């Protein structure tokens, strides 16, 4: 087992998508990097699997062997948005004009492949290590101290690690964000996320993903490799009494069984036994006042997580690692003031995603008002040009500003 080093240029907390990709980029730049992961081995957690071609391009940009996505990603022709009123909107993410299709990732293969990519680049990745506390220096020159619990001889031994820069890649409730005092609650009502896989007897045939909206929640079905579908469920506050009384597994089973078969999808997975226990996350979402400061950075979901309704969390996580890497290298190499580099990264993330967040808020506003949702969905279903633009915006394939363009909104909402 790899032991925790006493010192490093950069300590990354979390070996998920963002942490592994960032570790790869920093190690390739010649920095001494340690990635600390709490879980002793990969395990399924509630997380995203559906992604547009923008995410697969970012994976290639990060240096992942092109053969890996081909092995772990199942091609998905389109995403079917299904409203409570029965309207169906089929978003193709640009495939009708020759673009690459969206995919469903097998995270049990993709995530470990990215960890091995980081190791191959020279990063030290240590599993089974829990970060107990963080003492952030005011600048990178001051350094930061992390106290971690490292398993040794069947017992957890506490020790410290000194790092010039620490990075939170540990999800929406990041210990680094808490230590920096920038963690804020989500502006959306607290939601519960449930996720697991079901076997699909049809194998790996190309099938549409489905996103079914219902009162105070939604259910997503995404085909993934290995003849399975991923089930992702998000439930708002009104579902808490039932969750407490009946349990997450029973509620998930009821919701899945209520999904109707269609002419395109006989949905045989509805009656199948789950491949694993239901994984949950609560409260879903979070935000931060800043994504970086003197000697610390946040990437992935730790840098702010709105809600998976609009998708592309995988793409966003990898992009955040790409944007953070040069700022961190500049700080460690002494080419930039730590606070100025942090501010530059924060601005870069805002420039890249502020407009997409505005579009996401608009989608959430529609989803919370059924009459408006049905009105907009019917127009999307009937207007191919508007529908195509919406798919490209939601997939991060074209700039999100197209989704807020007055001409687009007029074309969407005009009778």
C-alpha positions in Angstrom: 0.0 0.0 0.0 1.2 3.5 -0.8 1.8 5.5 2.4 0.9 9.2 2.9 3.9 11.4 2.3 4.9 14.0 4.9 5.2 16.8 2.3 4.0 17.6 -1.2 3.7 20.5 -3.5 0.0 19.8 -3.9 -2.4 17.7 -1.8 -5.7 16.9 -3.5 -8.6 15.6 -1.3 -10.7 13.2 -3.4 -9.8 10.8 -6.2 -13.0 11.2 -8.3 -13.1 12.6 -11.8 -11.8 16.1 -11.0 -9.2 15.0 -8.5 -7.7 12.3 -10.7 -7.6 14.6 -13.8 -6.1 17.4 -11.9 -3.5 15.1 -10.3 -2.6 13.9 -13.8 -2.1 17.4 -15.1 -0.1 18.6 -12.1 2.2 15.6 -12.1 2.8 15.9 -15.8 3.9 19.5 -15.1 6.5 18.2 -12.7 4.8 18.9 -9.4 5.0 16.6 -6.4 1.3 15.6 -6.0 -0.6 13.4 -3.5 -4.2 12.5 -4.0 -6.0 11.4 -0.9 -9.1 9.2 -1.2 -11.3 8.2 1.7 -12.6 5.0 0.2 -10.2 2.0 0.3 -11.4 1.0 -3.1 -13.8 2.2 -5.8 -17.5 1.9 -4.8 -20.7 3.1 -6.5 -22.0 6.4 -5.2 -24.9 8.5 -6.4 -23.4 10.3 -9.4 -23.7 11.1 -13.0 -23.3 8.7 -15.9 -25.0 10.5 -18.8 -22.7 12.9 -20.7 -22.6 14.6 -24.1 -19.7 14.4 -26.6 -18.2 17.5 -24.8 -17.3 15.3 -21.9 -15.6 12.6 -24.1 -13.6 15.3 -25.8 -12.4 16.7 -22.4 -11.4 13.2 -21.4 -9.2 12.9 -24.5 -7.8 16.4 -23.8 -6.8 15.2 -20.3 -4.8 12.4 -21.9 -7.0 9.4 -21.4 -6.3 6.7 -24.0 -9.0 7.0 -26.7 -9.7 3.2 -26.3 -10.9 3.7 -22.7 -14.0 5.8 -23.4 -14.8 3.4 -26.3 -14.8 0.5 -23.8 -16.7 2.2 -20.9 -19.2 4.5 -22.8 -22.4 3.2 -24.3 -23.7 5.4 -27.2 -27.1 6.9 -26.5 -29.1 8.3 -29.5 -31.0 10.9 -27.6 -32.4 12.0 -24.3 -36.2 11.8 -24.0 -37.7 14.4 -21.7 -41.1 13.2 -20.5 -43.4 15.7 -18.7 -46.2 14.9 -16.2 -48.7 15.9 -18.9 -47.4 13.4 -21.4 -45.3 15.6 -23.6 -42.1 14.0 -25.0 -39.1 16.1 -26.1 -36.3 14.2 -27.8 -33.0 16.0 -27.5 -30.3 14.7 -29.8 -27.3 16.8 -28.8 -26.4 17.6 -32.4 -26.3 14.1 -33.8 -28.8 15.1 -36.5 -26.2 17.4 -38.0 -23.3 14.9 -37.7 -22.2 15.4 -34.1 -21.1 12.7 -31.8 -23.9 11.1 -29.7 -24.1 11.4 -25.9 -23.0 8.4 -23.9 -23.7 6.5 -20.7 -20.5 5.9 -18.8 -19.6 2.9 -16.7 -18.2 4.7 -13.8 -16.8 1.5 -12.2 -14.3 1.4 -15.1 -13.9 5.1 -16.0 -13.1 6.3 -12.5 -10.3 3.7 -11.8 -8.9 4.3 -15.3 -8.5 8.0 -14.4 -6.8 7.1 -11.1 -4.4 4.9 -13.0 -3.8 7.8 -15.4 -2.8 10.0 -12.5 -0.5 7.3 -11.1 1.1 6.8 -14.5 1.8 10.5 -14.6 3.7 10.4 -11.3 1.0 11.4 -8.8 0.9 9.5 -5.5 -2.7 8.2 -5.0 -3.5 6.9 -1.5 -6.8 5.1 -0.8 -8.4 4.6 2.6 -7.2 7.9 4.0 -9.7 10.2 5.8 -8.9 13.8 6.2 -9.7 14.7 9.8 -8.8 18.4 9.8 -7.3 21.1 7.6 -5.3 24.2 8.7 -5.1 26.5 5.7 -2.2 28.9 5.4 -3.1 32.4 4.3 -0.9 32.0 1.2 0.9 29.2 -0.6 4.1 30.4 1.0 2.7 29.7 4.4 1.7 26.2 3.4 -1.2 24.2 4.8 -1.4 21.2 7.1 -3.8 18.3 6.8 -4.3 15.8 9.6 -5.3 12.4 8.1 -6.2 9.0 9.4 -4.0 6.4 7.6 -4.8 2.7 8.0 -1.8 0.7 9.2 -1.7 -2.8 10.6 -5.5 -2.8 11.0 -5.6 0.5 12.9 -6.1 4.1 11.8 -3.0 6.1 12.6 -3.2 9.9 12.5 -0.4 11.8 10.9 0.0 15.2 9.2 1.0 16.2 5.7 2.3 19.6 4.7 1.4 21.0 1.3 2.0 24.4 -0.5 -1.4 24.1 -2.2 -4.4 22.0 -1.1 -7.3 21.2 -3.4 -10.8 20.1 -2.5 -12.1 17.6 -5.0 -14.3 15.9 -2.4 -17.8 16.8 -3.5 -20.5 19.4 -2.6 -19.7 19.3 1.1 -16.0 19.6 0.8 -13.8 19.7 3.9 -11.5 22.2 2.1 -14.5 24.5 1.4 -15.5 24.3 5.0 -12.0 25.1 6.2 -11.9 28.1 3.9 -15.2 29.3 5.2 -16.8 29.5 1.7 -19.3 26.7 1.8 -22.9 27.9 1.4 -26.2 26.0 1.3 -27.9 25.4 -2.1 -30.6 27.9 -3.0 -32.8 25.0 -4.1 -34.8 23.1 -1.5 -32.8 20.3 0.0 -33.2 17.2 -2.2 -32.4 13.5 -1.9 -30.6 11.7 -4.7 -30.9 7.9 -5.2 -29.0 5.9 -7.8 -28.3 2.3 -8.8 -28.2 0.0 -11.8 -30.7 -2.5 -13.3 -29.8 -5.2 -15.8 -31.3 -4.8 -19.2 -31.9 -8.1 -21.0 -31.6 -6.4 -24.4 -27.8 -6.0 -23.9 -26.0 -3.0 -25.3 -28.4 -2.0 -28.0 -28.4 1.8 -28.7 -31.4 3.1 -26.6 -32.6 6.6 -25.7 -32.0 7.8 -22.2 -35.2 9.0 -20.4 -35.8 11.8 -18.0 -39.3 11.7 -16.4 -40.5 14.7 -14.5 -43.1 14.4 -11.7 -44.3 16.4 -8.8 -41.3 17.5 -6.7 -38.8 15.2 -8.4 -37.6 13.4 -11.5 -36.3 10.0 -12.6 -33.5 9.4 -15.1 -32.8 6.2 -17.0 -29.4 6.1 -18.8 -28.2 3.0 -20.7 -24.6 2.0 -19.7 -22.2 -0.7 -20.9 -22.6 -4.2 -19.6 -26.3 -4.6 -20.6 -27.5 -2.3 -17.8 -29.3 1.0 -17.2 -28.4 3.5 -14.5 -31.3 4.8 -12.5 -31.0 8.3 -11.0 -33.8 9.7 -8.9 -34.0 13.1 -7.3 -36.8 13.8 -4.7 -37.7 17.1 -3.1 -38.8 17.9 0.4 -42.4 16.6 0.0 -41.0 13.0 -0.4 -39.2 12.9 3.0 -42.1 11.4 5.0 -42.5 8.5 2.5 -38.7 8.0 2.4 -38.6 7.8 6.2 -41.6 5.4 6.4 -40.9 3.1 3.4 -37.2 3.4 2.8 -35.2 4.5 -0.3 -35.2 1.0 -1.9 -39.0 0.7 -1.8 -39.6 4.2 -3.1 -37.1 3.7 -5.9 -38.7 0.4 -6.9 -42.2 2.0 -7.0 -41.0 4.9 -9.2 -39.2 2.6 -11.6 -42.1 0.3 -12.0 -44.4 3.3 -12.7 -42.3 4.2 -15.9 -44.5 3.3 -18.9 -43.3 1.3 -21.8 -43.2 3.1 -25.1 -43.2 2.1 -28.8 -39.4 2.7 -28.7 -38.7 1.2 -25.2 -40.4 -1.9 -23.8 -38.5 -1.1 -20.6 -37.9 -4.7 -19.5 -35.5 -3.4 -16.8 -38.5 -2.3 -14.7 -39.0 -5.8 -13.3 -35.3 -6.7 -12.8 -33.5 -7.0 -9.5 -31.0 -4.2 -8.8 -27.4 -4.8 -9.5 -26.4 -3.2 -6.2 -27.9 -1.4 -3.2 -29.4 2.0 -3.7 -26.8 4.7 -3.1 -28.0 8.0 -1.7 -26.8 11.5 -1.3 -28.4 14.3 0.9 -28.6 17.2 0.8 -28.1 17.4 -2.9 -26.4 20.5 -4.2 -24.3 23.2 -2.6 -22.5 26.4 -3.5 -19.4 28.3 -2.6 -18.7 32.0 -2.2 -15.3 31.5 -3.9 -13.7 28.6 -5.7 -10.1 29.4 -4.6 -8.0 31.5 -2.2 -4.5 31.9 -0.9 -3.1 28.3 -1.3 -6.3 26.4 -1.8 -8.6 25.5 -4.8 -11.9 23.7 -5.3 -12.6 21.6 -8.3 -15.5 19.3 -9.5 -18.6 19.3 -7.4 -16.7 20.9 -4.5 -16.6 24.1 -6.6 -20.4 24.3 -6.6 -23.1 21.8 -7.5 -26.5 23.1 -8.7 -28.5 19.9 -9.5 -28.2 17.1 -12.0 -31.5 18.0 -13.8 -29.6 19.7 -16.6 -26.8 17.2 -16.7 -23.1 17.6 -17.7 -21.6 17.3 -14.3 -18.9 15.0 -15.7 -17.9 17.6 -18.3 -17.9 20.4 -15.7 -15.7 18.5 -13.3 -13.0 17.8 -15.9 -13.1 21.4 -17.2 -12.6 22.7 -13.7 -9.5 20.5 -13.4 -8.2 21.8 -16.7 -8.7 25.5 -15.6 -7.2 25.0 -12.1 -4.1 23.2 -13.2 -2.1 26.2 -14.8 -3.0 28.5 -11.9 -1.7 25.9 -9.3 1.5 25.3 -11.3 2.1 29.0 -11.5 1.7 29.3 -7.7 4.0 26.4 -6.8 6.6 27.5 -9.3 6.5 31.1 -7.9 5.4 32.6 -11.1 2.2 34.1 -9.7 0.9 35.4 -6.4 -1.3 32.8 -4.8 -4.3 35.1 -4.3 -4.1 36.5 -7.8 -3.9 33.0 -9.3 -6.8 31.9 -7.2 -8.9 34.9 -8.4 -7.9 34.2 -12.0 -9.2 30.6 -11.7 -12.4 31.8 -10.0 -13.0 34.2 -12.9 -12.3 31.6 -15.5 -14.9 29.3 -13.9 -17.4 32.1 -13.8 -16.8 33.0 -17.4 -17.2 29.3 -18.4 -20.2 28.4 -16.4 -22.1 31.4 -15.2 -24.3 31.5 -18.3 -24.9 27.8 -18.2 -26.0 28.2 -14.6 -28.5 30.9 -15.6 -29.9 28.5 -18.2 -30.1 25.8 -15.5 -32.0 28.1 -13.2 -34.4 28.8 -16.0 -35.0 25.1 -16.6 -35.6 24.6 -12.9 -38.0 27.5 -12.8 -40.0 25.9 -15.7 -39.9 22.4 -14.0 -41.3 23.9 -10.7 -44.4 25.3 -12.6 -46.2 22.5 -14.4 -48.4 24.7 -16.7 -45.3 26.6 -17.9 -43.3 23.4 -18.2 -46.0 21.8 -20.4 -46.3 25.0 -22.5 -42.5 25.1 -23.2 -42.2 21.4 -23.7 -44.9 21.3 -26.3 -43.2 24.0 -28.2 -39.8 22.3 -28.0 -41.4 19.1 -29.3 -43.0 20.9 -32.2 -40.1 23.3 -33.2 -37.1 21.3 -34.4 -34.7 24.3 -34.7 -35.4 25.4 -31.1 -35.2 21.9 -29.9 -31.9 21.3 -31.5 -30.5 24.5 -30.0 -31.7 23.5 -26.5 -30.0 20.1 -26.8 -26.7 21.7 -27.9 -26.9 24.2 -25.0 -27.7 21.6 -22.4 -24.9 19.4 -23.6 -22.3 22.2 -23.4 -21.7 21.7 -27.1 -22.4 25.4 -28.0 -22.0 28.4 -25.6 -24.9 28.6 -23.1 -25.6 32.2 -24.2 -27.5 30.8 -27.1 -30.1 29.6 -24.6 -30.7 33.1 -23.2 -30.7 34.8 -26.6 -33.9 36.8 -26.8 -34.5 35.4 -30.3 -34.2 31.9 -29.0 -36.6 32.6 -26.0 -39.1 34.3 -28.4 -39.0 31.3 -30.7 -39.5 29.0 -27.7 -42.3 30.8 -25.9 -44.2 32.6 -28.7 -47.6 30.9 -29.4 
